[in-house]
Amino acid sequence: VIGLGGLGSPVALYLAAAGVGQLVLVDFDKVDLSNLQRQIIHTMADIDRLKVDSARDAIQALNPLVNVTAIARALDETELLEQARQADVVIDASDNISTRMAINLACVKAGTPLVSGAAIRFEAQVMVVRPDQPQAPCYRCLYRNEDELAETCAQSGVISPLLGIVGSMQAVEAMKLIIGIGETLSGRLLLLDALQMEWHSVQIRKNSNCPVCAA
């Protein structure tokens, strides 16, 4: 789980509650008072603590049988690739496009499934990347210009319950991948307009010119 903020909080809690036995948590940040309205794994008592430490304690209080590895630093390209190779599923719960692109690249190289989620204002999306499926698109296939996607929820805001919805969806997709059941969101982008409370599923094709997965 990369990012222990608004998305990573429900993801980590639900996976732990469901009995996933090994969780690797990655986040370099510390808990701030302003985080608490949307990052539900942390409490007032955790302010100024590393988010991975706060999250680890919350997870083990919920399910002490979960083995939690906490990585309290930003991973470089080599470290990210190594972590992706060791994982059964990678969950991108980050809040910026450059990190999402780096995670996507690592997962494609490693051949590891990726569950990606994002939310800003009243809008959200969830997608699954399956590098083991040759015709499946990766996250980079969605976008041709990264510069247009530089907004983060910290800059533009997000309605906090929306993060709970998206994080829960990511946890569902991760559990389906781990168990090997159902149809994941590979090749589909699930969009939520929370103002209208409407879901839309958009078919995504692999970009034959994608610099990540078409090589």
C-alpha atoms as one frame of an Amber mdcrd trajectory, in Angstrom:
protein
   0.000   0.000   0.000   1.730   3.148  -1.209   0.344   6.183   0.610  -1.281
   6.114   4.054  -3.548   9.096   3.571  -7.178   9.387   2.554  -7.165   6.376
   0.220  -4.583   4.237   1.967  -6.410   4.497   5.302  -9.545   2.532   4.317
  -7.549   0.230   2.035  -5.198  -0.838   4.817  -7.943  -1.190   7.425 -10.229
  -3.287   5.232  -7.436  -5.563   4.009  -6.286  -6.120   7.582  -9.834  -6.764
   8.775 -10.332  -9.234   5.914  -7.307 -11.221   7.044  -4.649 -10.334   4.488
  -1.618 -11.669   6.318   1.181  -9.475   4.980   0.958  -5.730   4.381   3.794
  -3.449   3.299   3.062   0.213   4.047   5.000   2.962   2.267   4.769   6.651
   3.183   7.424   9.208   4.109   5.050  11.746   5.672   3.997  12.521   9.241
   0.466  12.914  10.564  -0.780  16.503  10.635  -3.926  17.886  12.240  -5.248
  18.856   8.806  -5.102  15.193   7.711  -7.602  13.912  10.231 -10.766  14.985
   8.418 -10.045  12.456   5.662  -7.294  10.057   6.813  -9.274   7.843   9.156
  -6.518   5.440  10.176  -4.871   8.232  12.214  -6.090  10.008  15.378  -5.258
  13.122  17.385  -2.797  11.060  19.408  -0.832  10.333  16.219  -0.072  13.940
  15.257   3.623  14.338  14.355   4.108  10.558  14.173   5.161   8.861  10.954
   2.064   7.784   9.078   3.404   4.271   8.572   3.913   3.866  12.328   0.465
   5.224  13.122  -1.123   2.987  10.486   0.813  -0.079  11.635  -0.416   0.392
  15.199  -4.022   0.829  14.052  -3.816  -2.281  11.877  -2.319  -4.431  14.608
  -4.909  -3.200  17.104  -7.569  -4.347  14.639  -5.901  -7.638  13.677  -2.689
  -8.588  15.514  -2.148 -11.532  13.158  -1.256  -9.220  10.259   2.474  -8.940
   9.593   3.114  -5.257   8.826   6.277  -3.896   7.213   6.572  -0.104   7.473
   8.758   1.837   5.027   9.014   5.487   6.077  10.718   6.985   3.041  10.090
   7.776  -0.590  11.250   4.872  -2.749  13.540   5.482  -5.688  12.986   3.686
  -9.004  15.102   0.671  -8.048  13.466   0.260  -4.635   9.995   0.671  -6.100
  10.679  -2.043  -8.669  12.001  -4.401  -5.996   8.935  -3.869  -3.803   6.642
  -4.441  -6.794   8.405  -7.710  -7.597   7.923  -8.939  -4.039   4.221  -8.047
  -3.848   1.174 -10.039  -4.931  -0.714  -6.782  -5.503   0.373  -3.139  -5.375
  -2.168  -0.531  -4.298  -1.532   3.029  -5.414  -3.054   5.289  -2.775  -0.812
   8.250  -3.561  -2.053  11.758  -4.300   0.076  13.003  -7.183   0.508  12.063
 -10.822   4.296  11.652 -10.830   4.113   9.030  -8.082   1.269   7.232  -9.866
   3.283   7.090 -13.057   6.350   5.759 -11.223   4.270   3.061  -9.506   2.655
   2.097 -12.807   6.061   1.781 -14.481   7.402  -0.405 -11.665   4.377  -2.701
 -11.745   4.516  -3.107 -15.522   8.217  -3.985 -15.329   7.626  -6.375 -12.429
   4.518  -7.951 -13.936   2.598  -7.248 -10.721  -1.102  -6.267 -10.682  -1.782
  -2.664  -9.683  -4.945  -1.202  -8.181  -4.991   2.546  -8.782  -7.400   5.032
  -7.244  -7.710   8.796  -7.224 -10.140  11.424  -5.956 -10.355  15.187  -6.168
 -13.194  17.561  -5.289 -16.337  15.402  -5.929 -14.812  13.177  -8.625 -13.089
   9.823  -8.338 -11.707   6.971 -10.393 -10.540   3.395  -9.908  -8.609   1.205
 -12.364  -6.749  -2.100 -12.297  -3.568  -2.669 -14.304  -2.820  -6.275 -15.259
   0.666  -6.566 -16.792   0.093 -10.328 -17.095  -2.605  -9.656 -19.705  -0.840
  -8.636 -22.954  -3.773  -6.635 -24.344  -4.598  -4.839 -21.095  -3.819  -1.108
 -20.821  -1.633   0.371 -18.120  -2.247   3.595 -16.203  -0.021   5.549 -18.591
  -2.314   4.572 -21.482  -4.943   6.906 -20.037  -2.896  10.050 -20.460  -0.723
  11.532 -23.148   0.251  14.664 -21.233   1.192  14.301 -17.560   1.440  18.078
 -17.101  -2.339  18.422 -17.348  -2.821  16.160 -14.330  -0.730  17.875 -11.687
  -3.556  18.683  -9.257  -3.680  16.906  -5.911  -6.425  16.750  -3.301  -4.209
  18.803  -0.981  -4.217  21.605  -3.559  -7.789  21.409  -4.831  -9.597  19.714
  -1.964 -11.732  16.601  -1.797 -14.942  15.720   0.015 -13.640  13.338   2.652
 -16.213  10.483   2.448 -15.351  10.122  -1.241 -11.928   8.830  -0.242 -13.594
   6.154   1.850 -15.656   5.044  -1.139 -12.653   4.867  -3.463 -10.390   3.215
  -0.902 -13.051   0.582  -0.244 -13.327  -0.094  -3.977  -9.557  -0.491  -4.170
  -9.658  -2.966  -1.291 -12.360  -4.982  -3.084 -10.315  -5.113  -6.292  -7.186
  -6.118  -4.367  -9.023  -8.929  -2.598 -10.401 -10.224  -5.907  -6.867 -10.319
  -7.291  -5.489 -12.072  -4.207  -8.273 -14.663  -4.123  -8.465 -15.027  -7.901
 -12.211 -14.499  -8.322 -14.500 -12.305 -10.377 -13.723  -9.725 -13.034 -11.430
  -6.879 -12.082 -11.400  -3.359 -13.503  -8.638  -4.261 -15.946  -9.346  -2.447
 -19.209 -12.012  -0.320 -17.538 -11.923   3.016 -15.758 -14.628   3.293 -13.109
 -15.637   6.923 -12.613 -17.767   8.431  -9.858 -19.448  11.824  -9.991 -20.367
  12.216  -6.327 -22.340  15.437  -6.882 -24.809  13.501  -9.034 -23.949  10.156
  -7.371 -23.506   8.528 -10.756 -21.074   5.763 -11.674 -19.698   5.347 -15.173
 -17.551   2.502 -16.500 -15.377   3.475 -19.465 -13.626   0.901 -21.638  -9.911
   1.662 -21.997  -7.836   0.271 -24.839  -4.112  -0.354 -24.716  -2.237   2.534
 -26.338  -0.039   1.044 -29.048   2.330   3.994 -28.572   2.410   3.875 -24.773
   5.990   4.526 -23.599   5.484   2.130 -20.670   3.567  -0.964 -21.745   3.873
  -0.932 -25.541   7.654  -1.314 -25.553
